[in-house]
Amino acid sequence: QVQLVESGGGLVQPGGSLTLSCAASGISFSFATMGWYRQAPGKQRELVAVITSGGIKNYADSVKGRFTISRDNAKNTVSLQLNSLKPEDTAVYYCNSRWLSNIYWGQGTQVTVSS
């Protein structure tokens, strides 16, 4: 059974930072492409960042230079460091895994940026 469990969301002031983590089980993690997506109220889910099994990273233009994705294959975790947060970053953030042509999602973690 594949499980992706996110943690680390919360309320933060504009300009602040958060670190999101996703623990994966039930997949060959080191061979999976891992990513973070987000969905704000009334909007479609969008890609935030992705990291391939080879460590190649890609970011949405809106977060380049502010967010950093990383992975730890020994711990089966993928993290997203969120810096210089803006109110428009407020959304539910979802962990995503692509492995053997299958796509898996976590349950999501809320990030709210507000003063």
Steps between C-alpha positions, in 0.01 A plus 500: 500500500641834392490780755617859474473689827562875505590710802623848581220727387366784708441871535787735423538873449594647162874474449521199728615144435369147533631153425264236369591132513352194335571147619443232237442128542396217270707620204859468384564855608842544340351424157198729536456856381375700797321830495300760684178649371266752654137596471360831616126550560315530171807419294637194324776292650835616367856372495733666748818297470618160386817297546586197290668181612822646361464817703392733220278774638234713337299784650196706415600851396305643792722328758843503333762643730274467805422128530742208501413134451727223626488127557659252738495155344632339819197628693245483216414864549459804279501850643402845384664803657276805462667838550383858451142385516226714352124502565449354152693191611205410723371159390479135585832343403500143372784252470504308172682190383537359150621141500449219247250708301290551812429828672445527872390790721525586864212639701633855492619751756370854537733797465353837591698821453336787683581782737 
